[in-house]
Amino acid sequence: MQEHHALKQDYKFSKEDAQLLQALQPKMQELAYQFVDEFYDHIWGLGKTAQFLKDKEIISRHKEKIRLWYIHLFNGTYDLQYFMYLYKIGEIHVKIGLPTHYVNSAMNFVRTFALRNLEEITNEKEQHLKEITAVEKIIDMNLDVLTSSYREEELSKFLSLSKVEKSILTGLKKFNSYVNFFLAGALALVAFFAIGLFGYDIYLLFFSDKGIEKGILTVLGSLLVLWAAIELIHEEINHLQGKGFAIGAFIMLAMAALIRKILIYSLSPDKADDLLIIGAVIVGLAIAYWLVGAKKEKSH
């Protein structure tokens, strides 16, 4: 664990900050049970909390530990024992597989709750600003220590690999980044050709004998493909910035291309069989798109 004196020094956590927090403890302790109730309302909204709090006994024990942790947040004594206590909590989180997202979200709630109630306690502006600063520091230090267990777990896994395995893993990560940039370039090229297709269909609408009705439908289909390609580029940019891979955007592009085919074939009576096949494929893609969206929403 990071040496606790260095941690407090990095956050510029002073004796005055500790004294301010200790002075707040009586008032904050009165709110401890309210805090636990609101904390649970928050974490139950995260989606997968029930996987970690499986029965009433675990919930009851966890509520009491959360209450005591909240009270200790304002105890005024932040020594090695206090930070070892936090580190052990972080180790338990890693052991049970609690996502770091849940930890960050929970700490954000703690910050909001503390600052909201702090405003009702203090009337003097200068004193209030000092208390806000102290509360912010202790919450940030708690989050730092709680998440350090995750960083050390990831580091230990990496260090346990052999030299060859590390080289392969590093090489694969670099190759993956190159492929992602290549894909982004390829998508930009697709969007460029989609613009060309749209322009060509506009040309045919005015300078060919294909008919205005078919020409308009063709232009609309090309515009739909262009829109889907732009959306796909947007999702790929998000992916390069560290967000998830948007398979739904690829499905959307495929649907747009097939809908364009339907718009073109809809005016040809001899294309009825093709329309039925394409329609069935679009229905299948729509179901896949819905399933991907539902899974993504559930994971959040």
C-alpha positions in Angstrom: 0.0 0.0 0.0 1.1 3.5 -0.7 2.9 5.0 2.4 0.2 6.9 4.3 2.3 10.0 5.0 3.1 10.4 1.3 -0.5 9.9 0.5 -1.6 12.7 2.8 1.2 14.9 1.6 0.2 14.4 -2.1 -3.4 15.4 -1.2 -2.1 18.3 1.0 -4.1 16.9 3.8 -3.2 18.9 7.0 -3.8 18.6 10.7 -6.3 21.4 10.3 -8.3 19.3 7.8 -8.3 16.4 10.3 -9.5 18.7 13.0 -12.3 20.1 10.8 -13.5 16.6 10.0 -13.4 15.6 13.7 -15.5 18.6 14.6 -18.1 17.5 12.0 -18.3 13.9 13.3 -21.1 14.5 15.9 -23.5 16.0 13.3 -22.5 13.5 10.6 -22.9 10.6 13.0 -26.5 11.7 13.5 -27.0 11.2 9.8 -25.4 7.8 9.7 -28.6 5.7 9.4 -30.0 8.1 6.9 -26.8 7.8 4.9 -27.0 4.0 4.9 -30.6 4.0 3.7 -29.8 6.5 0.8 -26.6 4.6 0.1 -28.5 1.4 -0.4 -31.1 3.1 -2.6 -28.2 4.2 -4.8 -26.3 0.9 -5.0 -29.4 -1.1 -5.7 -29.9 1.1 -8.8 -26.5 -0.1 -10.2 -28.0 -3.3 -11.6 -25.8 -6.2 -10.4 -25.7 -5.3 -6.6 -27.8 -8.4 -5.8 -25.0 -10.6 -7.0 -22.8 -9.4 -4.1 -25.5 -9.0 -1.4 -27.3 -12.3 -1.7 -29.3 -12.6 1.6 -30.6 -10.6 4.6 -27.7 -11.6 6.8 -25.1 -10.3 4.4 -27.1 -7.1 3.8 -27.5 -6.5 7.5 -23.8 -7.0 8.1 -22.8 -4.9 5.2 -25.1 -2.0 6.3 -23.4 -1.9 9.7 -20.0 -1.9 8.1 -21.0 0.9 5.8 -22.4 2.9 8.7 -19.2 2.5 10.7 -17.0 3.4 7.7 -19.0 6.6 7.2 -18.6 7.5 10.9 -14.8 6.8 10.7 -14.6 9.1 7.7 -14.9 12.0 10.2 -12.9 10.5 13.1 -10.0 12.9 12.9 -7.4 10.2 13.1 -5.9 9.2 9.8 -2.9 7.0 10.6 -1.5 3.9 9.2 -4.1 1.7 10.9 -6.9 3.8 9.3 -5.5 3.4 5.8 -4.8 -0.3 6.3 -8.4 -0.7 7.2 -9.4 1.0 3.9 -6.9 -1.2 2.0 -8.4 -4.4 3.4 -11.9 -3.2 2.3 -10.4 -2.7 -1.2 -8.9 -6.2 -1.1 -12.3 -7.7 -0.3 -13.8 -5.8 -3.2 -11.2 -7.3 -5.5 -11.7 -10.8 -4.0 -15.5 -10.8 -4.6 -15.1 -9.3 -8.1 -16.8 -6.0 -7.5 -16.3 -3.7 -10.5 -14.3 -0.5 -9.9 -17.2 1.3 -11.6 -19.4 0.4 -8.6 -16.8 1.7 -6.2 -16.4 5.0 -8.1 -20.2 5.4 -8.3 -20.7 4.7 -4.6 -18.0 7.2 -3.6 -19.6 9.8 -5.8 -22.8 9.3 -3.8 -20.9 9.7 -0.6 -19.4 13.0 -1.8 -22.8 14.3 -2.8 -24.5 13.2 0.5 -21.7 14.7 2.7 -21.5 18.0 0.9 -25.3 18.4 0.7 -25.7 17.9 4.4 -22.6 20.0 5.2 -24.3 23.0 3.7 -27.1 22.7 6.3 -24.6 22.5 9.2 -22.4 25.5 8.6 -23.5 29.1 8.2 -20.1 30.9 8.1 -18.9 31.0 4.4 -15.1 30.8 5.1 -15.5 28.0 7.5 -17.9 26.2 5.1 -15.3 26.4 2.3 -12.6 24.9 4.6 -14.9 22.0 5.6 -15.8 21.3 1.9 -12.1 21.1 1.1 -11.4 18.7 4.0 -14.3 16.5 3.1 -13.3 16.4 -0.6 -9.7 15.4 0.4 -10.7 12.6 2.7 -13.1 11.1 0.2 -10.6 11.3 -2.6 -8.0 9.6 -0.3 -10.4 6.9 0.5 -11.2 6.3 -3.1 -7.4 6.3 -3.9 -6.7 3.5 -1.3 -9.8 1.5 -2.1 -8.9 1.3 -5.8 -5.2 0.7 -5.2 -6.1 -2.9 -4.6 -7.4 -3.2 -8.1 -4.2 -1.6 -9.6 -2.0 -4.0 -7.6 -4.1 -7.0 -8.7 -3.7 -6.0 -12.3 0.1 -5.4 -11.8 0.6 -8.8 -10.0 -1.1 -10.6 -12.9 1.1 -8.9 -15.4 4.3 -9.6 -13.3 3.4 -13.2 -13.0 3.6 -13.7 -16.7 6.8 -15.0 -18.3 9.0 -12.8 -20.5 7.7 -14.4 -23.6 4.1 -14.0 -22.5 4.6 -10.3 -21.6 6.2 -9.8 -25.1 3.2 -11.5 -26.8 0.7 -9.5 -24.7 2.4 -6.2 -25.4 2.7 -7.0 -29.1 -1.0 -8.0 -29.3 -2.0 -4.7 -27.7 0.0 -2.7 -30.2 -1.3 -4.8 -33.1 -4.9 -4.2 -31.8 -4.4 -0.4 -31.7 -3.0 -0.5 -35.3 -6.0 -2.5 -36.5 -8.4 -0.1 -34.8 -6.8 2.9 -36.6 -6.9 1.0 -39.9 -10.6 0.3 -39.3 -11.2 4.0 -38.6 -9.4 4.9 -41.9 -11.4 2.2 -43.8 -14.7 3.6 -42.4 -13.7 7.1 -43.5 -13.1 5.7 -47.0 -16.5 4.0 -46.9 -18.1 7.3 -45.9 -16.3 9.0 -48.8 -17.7 6.4 -51.3 -21.1 6.8 -49.7 -21.0 10.5 -50.4 -20.0 9.6 -54.0 -22.9 7.2 -54.3 -25.3 9.8 -53.0 -23.9 12.4 -55.5 -24.2 9.8 -58.3 -27.8 9.0 -57.4 -28.6 12.8 -57.4 -27.0 13.0 -60.9 -29.2 10.0 -62.2 -32.3 11.6 -60.7 -31.9 14.6 -62.9 -30.1 13.3 -66.0 -31.4 9.8 -66.6 -34.7 8.2 -67.6 -35.0 5.9 -64.6 -38.1 7.9 -63.3 -38.4 10.4 -60.6 -40.1 8.0 -58.2 -37.4 5.4 -58.4 -34.7 8.1 -58.4 -36.0 9.7 -55.2 -36.2 6.3 -53.5 -32.6 5.5 -54.6 -31.4 8.9 -53.3 -33.1 8.3 -49.9 -31.4 4.8 -49.7 -28.0 6.3 -50.4 -28.6 9.0 -47.8 -29.5 6.3 -45.3 -26.3 4.4 -46.0 -24.3 7.6 -45.6 -26.0 8.4 -42.3 -25.2 4.8 -41.0 -21.6 5.1 -42.1 -21.2 8.4 -40.2 -22.7 6.9 -37.1 -20.3 4.0 -37.4 -17.3 6.4 -37.6 -18.6 8.2 -34.5 -18.8 4.8 -32.6 -15.3 3.8 -33.8 -14.0 7.2 -32.5 -15.6 6.4 -29.1 -14.0 2.9 -29.2 -10.5 4.4 -29.9 -11.1 6.6 -26.8 -11.5 3.6 -24.6 -15.3 2.9 -24.8 -16.8 -0.4 -25.8 -16.9 -1.9 -29.3 -20.2 -0.9 -30.9 -21.3 -4.0 -32.8 -24.8 -2.4 -33.0 -23.5 0.3 -35.4 -22.3 -2.3 -37.8 -25.7 -4.0 -37.7 -27.3 -0.6 -38.4 -25.1 -0.1 -41.4 -26.0 -3.5 -42.8 -29.7 -2.7 -42.2 -29.3 0.6 -44.0 -27.8 -1.0 -47.1 -30.6 -3.6 -47.2 -33.3 -1.0 -46.8 -31.7 0.8 -49.7 -32.1 -2.4 -51.7 -35.8 -2.6 -50.7 -36.4 1.0 -51.7 -35.0 0.3 -55.2 -36.7 -3.1 -55.6 -40.1 -1.9 -54.4 -40.9 -0.5 -57.8 -40.1 -3.7 -59.6 -42.8 -6.4 -59.6 -40.4 -9.1 -60.7 -38.3 -8.6 -57.5 -41.0 -9.8 -55.1 -39.0 -12.9 -54.1 -35.9 -10.8 -53.5 -37.9 -8.4 -51.4 -39.2 -11.2 -49.2 -35.6 -12.5 -48.6 -34.2 -9.1 -47.9 -37.1 -8.3 -45.6 -36.5 -11.5 -43.6 -32.8 -10.6 -43.3 -33.7 -7.1 -42.1 -36.0 -8.6 -39.4 -33.2 -10.9 -38.3 -30.8 -7.9 -38.1 -33.4 -5.8 -36.2 -33.8 -8.6 -33.6 -30.0 -8.8 -33.3 -29.7 -5.0 -32.9 -32.4 -5.1 -30.2 -30.7 -7.9 -28.3 -27.4 -6.0 -28.4 -29.0 -2.8 -27.2 -30.9 -4.7 -24.4 -27.7 -6.4 -23.2 -25.8 -3.1 -23.2 -28.6 -1.4 -21.2 -28.7 -4.3 -18.7 -24.9 -4.1 -18.2 -25.2 -0.4 -17.4 
